[in-house]
Amino acid sequence: MSEPCVKKYHLVVLVHGLWGHGAHLEYISKALQEHYVSKFGLRKEGEFTDEEIVIYTTHLNEGYKTYDGIDVCGVRVAREIEDRIEQLGAVTKFSLCGYSLGGLISRYAAGLLHRRQFFKKKDIELINFTTFCTPHVGVLAPGKNVAVNLFNAIVPTVLGNSGKQMFLKDKVKRANGLPLVYLMGMEGSVFYRALQEFRYISLYANVINDKRTAWWTSGISRNDPFFDVTEQNGIHRFSYIKGYEPIVLDHMKPIKIFRIEDVEIADKSICEKLKGEHEKTHVVRENGSKVDRREYFFFKYWIAKIGRWILVFLNLVLIAPLWVVWFLISGFMETVKSTVRVTTFLRKYSHQLIQDFYDIPLEPLSEASSDLSATLTNEYEQHIQESLNDQTDTFIESLYDAIERKNTLAAAVRESSPDLDLVPNSTSDASDSITTTIRELETTSVDHIISRAKGANLKKLPPLQNLRLAISPRQLDIIDSLNKLAWQKFPIYIRNTSSSHACAIVRHEDPNFEEGKVVVKHWVEEVFKFE
């Protein structure tokens, strides 16, 4: 008599971000489940299937527990993964997806399990690893001006251990005081090797309205080709993945970088074609005359910048005074609570490298700690907290936008497409621009890109200050190291809402989040693999 067949499982684990909870991942979970059913069909009752997909959303880090640190949260997620696999009993495939901070927590958890050879011992194939809007390079704002320095010094103090780690302000003992995010990105670390074990690794990153997890950190890029893109002016600048335009960009297609002040349009029809989408960046006049540098600089840049600071102050003084009080008080209180939890958690274990504290038993919190970290249960209170957290997102985003400084006269970017090419004239030719790809800008320095422009007049080439990011050597090390992995990268251009960070995974119901549904559709149908 033949032995009964044992059902096998493909476990997919979803990890939420800062202040997050399982509900944030409901849409993406449902979309993946529905795609699985549409691909393999519903099974009749009692019919055996060789494999079944099981989608599990982590819950031990919900709410302010995400303040406890990438490492502490990562240990919790690793234990949840172990427990779920033990419960199912016959997991043969595993996929992991992290949103925002959850992507870093996922990488940490994967590293823990890799060091223990957990998947190898159980003969589990690692299939998909995906992050959405995850700051792989940290969230330390680029730049060196006073506003940037103050921002980078103050904000981490109200986001607990996770804030310090994301801002690269922490120091890991026994690792020469290096930041955790830096160590996680280095070749040879268990976290890096864990990513190498997955058959497919991918990431999605916003190109606008997501300063905290901007393209350069979520897309792991040395340069920023989206420096002046807004909701209105970028739709014809880039190429898109077929069927997902104009939202999911194709980072392998060529783009052209050119000097703004040298733009001249000889053909009026082309001028009309460009006017709607490029007037804010190209500043092309009806008669095709050159851009006035002073007019562009002062009226287009400084007025906009002043407007951003006015928006910040309006948020502080008029629109959300109660929220500001809540943010400061709750930030301080939750940081204190987080410190209590982490101190309890690490009482017997110093903050050391992974080989020194992996096998930490996940002991239940003390009664006092449990009371301190109790989550809200009342639906109305949860709704209020969700609204306040959204206000926090908006406020921090406006701060990032205000402190950012760019040389807007340097260069502009557009798709390198024959029908949109500028018409050559006596003062403008091919040597006035540089053709590259978003992919090349991710991995290659601006200096190298300029040096390979053979036969070009270097004096005529557009200065690329805007694309070059004022980030630290450590951040560059993280970028160079992580880019050696075989990432599939997808820049996403969400224009119909300023909440692009939440929209990217349809974090909650919102009529303006339709573009996020396209992003999720692309992931489940084109990127996520079952084999």
N, C-alpha and C positions, 0 to 999 in steps of 0.2 A: 504494500500500500504506500503510495507516494506521500511525502511529508507535506503538510499544509504550507502554502506560500506565505512569506512574510512581507508585509507592505514596507516599502522603502520611502524615505522622506528626503525632500530637498528643503532644508530649513533656511528661511530668509529672515534675518534679524534687522529691524529698523531702530535707529537711535536718534532721539530728538535733540534739540539744541538748548542753548541757555534759556532759563526760565521755562523750559518746555515741558510738555506732557504728551501722553500717548495720542490724545485727540488731534494733535498737530499733524500726525502721520496717517490719519484715517483715510484721506483721499488717495494718497499714493498706495496704501495697502489695498484698498478696494480696487483700484485700477489694475494693480498687478494680479490680484486674484481673478478679476473678470477677464483679463487677457489670457491667463492660464486656462480658464474654462473655455474661452472662445477658440483657443489653439488646440486643446486636447479633447474638448467636449465634456458634457456631464456624463457621469457613469451611472449605470442602473444600480439599484439597491442590491447589494451582495456581489456585484461584479468586481473582480480583483483588478487592481491597477498596479503596474510595476512600480510607479512612483507617484507620490502626491506632494504638492507644494504646501508648506506650512509657513505662514507669515506671522512673525512674533514681534511685537513692539515692546521694548524694554520699559521698565517702570520704576526701578529703584532709585533713579536720579531725578525724579520729577520735581518741578518747582525750583526752589532755592537750593536744593541739594546739588544743583549744577555748579554752585559757587565753591564746592568742596575741592575742586582741582581736577584736572584732566586725569591725573594718576589715580586718585581715589575713585572717581567716577568710572574710570576704565577697569579697575578691579571689580567693581560692582557689575558692570556689563559682562565681563569675562565670566563671572560666576553665574549670571543669568543664562548665558549661552551654555555653559556646562550643564546646569540644571535642566534646561529645556531639552537638550540632547539626551540626557539620561532619562527624562520622562518619555520621550518618543521611542527611544530604544533602537531604532534602525535608521538613523540618519546617514545617508551616503553622500549627500552634497550639501554645501553650505555657501550662502551668500550674505554679505554684510553691506548695509547702506546707512550712512550717517548724514544728518542735516545740520549745517552750521557747526557749532561747537561739537555736536554729535559726531562729526566726521573725525575730529581729533581724538575724541573718546574712543571711537571705533578702532582707530589705528593703534591706540594704546592697548585696548583689549586684545586685538589680534596679535600684538607683540607678546603679550603675556602668554596667550595660548600657544603661540609658536615656540616660545622658549621651553615650555613644558612638553612640546611635541604632542599636544592633545589631539589634534586632527590626524596626525600621522599614525598615532597608536590606534585610533579608531577607524583608520582607513576611510577618512572622509575627504572627498574632493573639494577644493576651494574654487568656486566658480566665479562669482561676481563680487567686486568691491567698488562701491560708488559713493561719491560725496556730492552733496548739493550745497553750494555757497559756504564752503568750509575754509576758514583762514589757515591754510597749511603753512603759511610763512609768518603767521601771527598777525596781530592787528595794530602793531606799533605804527602810528601814522607817519608817512614819509615827510621829510622836511626838517629844517633846523631853525625856523623862526620862533619867536617867543610864544606865540599862540600854540604852535605844534608841541613845543617842549612842555608847556603847562598842561595841555591836554593829555600827553603821554604820561605825565607825572601824577595827575589827579584821578583820572577815570579808573585805573586799575585798583585804586584803594577802596572803591565801593562795589567791586565785583568779586571779592573773595580771592581765594587761591587761584581759581580759574582765570580771573582777570590778570593777576600777576603773571601767570604762565602765558596767556595769550599775548600780553604786551612784552614778553621776553624779559620780565623784571625779576623772575625767580632765579634761584641758584641751587643747582642740584649738588649736594655734598658728594664727595668721592668722585666727582667729575669736573674738578677744577672750577666749580661754581658756574658751570655753563647752564643756560636755560633749557628746560625740558623739551620745548618745541624744537629747539635747535638739535638736541641729541636725537630726537625721534626722526629727524630728517637726514641723519648722517648714514652713509653706507656702512654696513657692518653691524649696525644696531639691530636688535631683534625686531624692532618696529619696521624697519626698512625691509628686512628679510621676509617679514610676514607679508608685506605687500607683494613681494616677488612670487610668493606661493600661489596667489590668485591667478586664475587663467585670464580673466579680463578685469582691468581696472579702468575706471572712468570718472570724470568729474564734470559738473555743470557750474558755471559761474556767471553772475550778472555782469553786464557791461555798463549799466547806468543805475543810479539811485540805490546803490548798495555799498556805500563807502567803507563800512566796517569790514565787509568781506568782499572788497573790490576785486576786479579781474586779476590784478597782479598777485594777490595772495590766494584767492580761491582758484585761479587758473594757473598759478605757479609760473609767473612770467617776469622776466627781467625788465620789460618795458610795458608801457601802457598806450596802445594804439587807439584807445577810446577816450583820450584826455578831454576832448571837447564835444563829445557826442551828447545830444539831448534827446528828449522824446520826439522832437520835430525834425531834426536835421540829419539823421543817420540812416534812414531806411534804404537809400540807394547807394550807400557807401560800401556795403559789404555783400558778399555772396552768402547764400543760405543753403542748408540741407534741403534737398528737394522734398516737397510735401510738408515742410515745416517752416516755410518762409511766411512772414519776415521775422521770425523769432529765434530759431536755432541757427546760429552762424556756422559756416564752413571755414574753419581756421586754416585750411590748407590752400585756399584760393588766393590769388595775388591781390594786393592793395597797392596804391600809389601814394607816396608822401611827397608833398611839394611845398614850396615857399608861398605863404599866403599873399605877401605884398607884391609878388610878381605875376599873380593871376591875371590873364587877359583873355577875353573871349571875342574871337573874330566873327563867329557865326551867331547871329542873333537868335536863331532857333535853338541852338545849344544853350544859349544864355537863358532863354525862357524855360528850357527843360530843367536846368540846374537851379533856377531861381527859388522854387518852392522848398527844395530839400537842403540847399547849400548856402542860402543867403546869410545864415547866421554865422557860418564859419568861413565862407569864401568872401563874403561881403562884396559881391559882384554887382556893379551898377548896370542900369539898363543899357547904357551906351558901351559897356565893356571896358570902361576905364579902370586904371589901377586903384587898388585900395589905398585909402589915406591912412597911414600908420597911426597918426595921433588920434584920428577919429575912431579907428577900430579899437585901439588900446584903451582909451579913456572911457568911451561911451559904451563899448560892448563888454569890457572886462571889469573895470573898476566900479561902474554903476551896479553891475550884477553882483560883484563881491560885497559891496556895501549893503545891497539888498539882502544877501544871505545873512549878514550879521544882524540886520534889523529883524529878520525872521527869528533868529536865535533869541534876541532880547524880547520880542513880542511873546515868544513861548514862555520865557522866564517871568515876565512882569504882568502880562495881560491875560494870555490865553490859559495858562496852566499853573497858576501860583500854588494851588493845592497839590498838584502833581509834583512840583519841584520839592515841596516839603516832604511829601511821601517818598520820593526817590532818594533824597538825602538820608532821611531817618531810616527808611526800610533798608536802604543799601548798607548803612552802618550796622543796623541790628542784625540783618541776615548775614553779614560778614562775621559778626561776633558768634552767631549761632553756628555758622560753618566752621569757625575755628574750634568751637567746642566739639563738634562732630569729628573733625579731622584729628584733633588731639586725642580723643577717645580711640579713634581708629588706629592711630599710629603710636599709641602709648608705649607699646612694646617694640616698635619698629621705627628706627630713624629714617629720615627721607634719603634713601639710598638708591642706587641703580637697581634695575630690574632683577639681576641675579641675586640680590640680597633680600628682596622682600616679596617675591612672587607668591609664595605659598602662605599668604596671610589668610587665616580663617575669617570668613565674613560673619563675625559675631553680631548678634542683634544689638542695637543701641540700648544704652541704659534708659531707664524710665524717664529720667530728667531730660536726656538728649532727645528721646522720642517726643516728649511734650514740646520741646523747643522746635523740633523740625516737623511737627504735625502739619499735614497738608490740609488745605481748605476743603471742606466737604459740601458746604452749602452752595447750590448751583448759582445763586445770585452773587455770592461773594466771589466765586470763581470767575463769573462774568466781569465783575469789577476789576479783579486782579488782571485778567486778560487785557482789558481796556487800558489799565495803567501800564502794563508791560508794552503794549503797542505804543503808548505815549513815550515810553523810554526809548524804544526803537527809533521813533521819529525824531526825538530830541537829539540823541547821540548822532544820528545820521546828519542832522542839520549842523551840528558842531563840526563834524568831519568836513562837510561841504564848505563851511565858512573858513576854516583854518587852512584849507588847501590853497596853495599858491602855484600859479603856472605862468610861464612866459607865453602868452597867447599869440604873440607875433611870430612865433618860431615856425610852425609848420602845420599843415592840415592833412587829413587822411581821407582817401576815397577809394572805391573799388577801381581796380585797374581793368577797365572794360572799354573796348574800342568805341562804342557809341557814346561814351561819356568822356573820352579823352579830350583834353584841351587842344585847340587848333594851334599848331606851331606858328610863330611869327618871328619878326626880326629880333625880339628881345627875349623870347622864351622858346626853349627846345628841350629835347629829351634829357639833356644834362642838368636841367633845373629840378628834376624829381628823382626819387628813388623808388623802385618797385621791389616789394618784399612780400612776405606773408605774415599773418598773425602768428603762425607757428614759429617762424624764424625769430620774430620779435620776442617770443617766449624764452628762447634759449641762447640768443646771440646778443652781444653788446652792440650798442649803437656805433661805436668806433669801428668794430669789425664790419658791420654792414656798409658803412661809408667807405672803408678801405677796399672793399671788393667791387666798388662801382667803377669799373675799368673805363677809361677814356672820358670820364666825367670831369667837368670843371669844378674843382672842390669849392671855389669861391661862390659858384652858382647853386651848389647843392643846398637844400633846405636845412637850416640848423635844427637839430632834433632834441632840443632841450625838453620839450613837452613829453616826449616819449620816454626819456631817461628819468628814472625814479631815484629820488634822494633817499635810498634805503641803506641800511647798515651792511658792512661786510658779512656779518653773520647771516643776515637775511638773504644775501646773494649766495652764500654757501648752501643754504637750505634749498633755494631755487635750483641751483646747478645740480645738486645731488638728487633731488626728487625728479628732476627732468630726465634723468637717466633711466627711469622706469617707463614702461610702455603704456603711458596714459592715453586713453581716448578723451579728448577735451572738447567741450561744447560751450562756447560763449553763448549766452542767451540775452536777447534784446527785448526786454519787457517795457512797453511804452504807455500802456493805458492805466497804469497806477504808479504812484510814487513808492508804494510798498512792495517793491520788486523782491525783497528778501523773503517776505511771507508768500508772495504770489508764486514763487518758483516751484513750490511743492503743493500749492493750494492749501496753505496751513489752516485756513478756516473758510467758511462760506462767505463769498463776496462776489457780487455781480461783475466786478472789475478784474477778476482773476481768471478770465477765460484763457489768457496767454499761458498761464501756469499749467492749465490743463493740456495745452499743446506740448509743453515741456515734458510733463509726466508721460503723455502718450508716446513721445519720442523715446523716452527711457524704456518703457515696458515693451514697446514693439520693435525697436531697432537696436537697443543696446543690451538690455538684460537677456542673458542666455540661460537656457535650461540644460545645456550640455557643456 
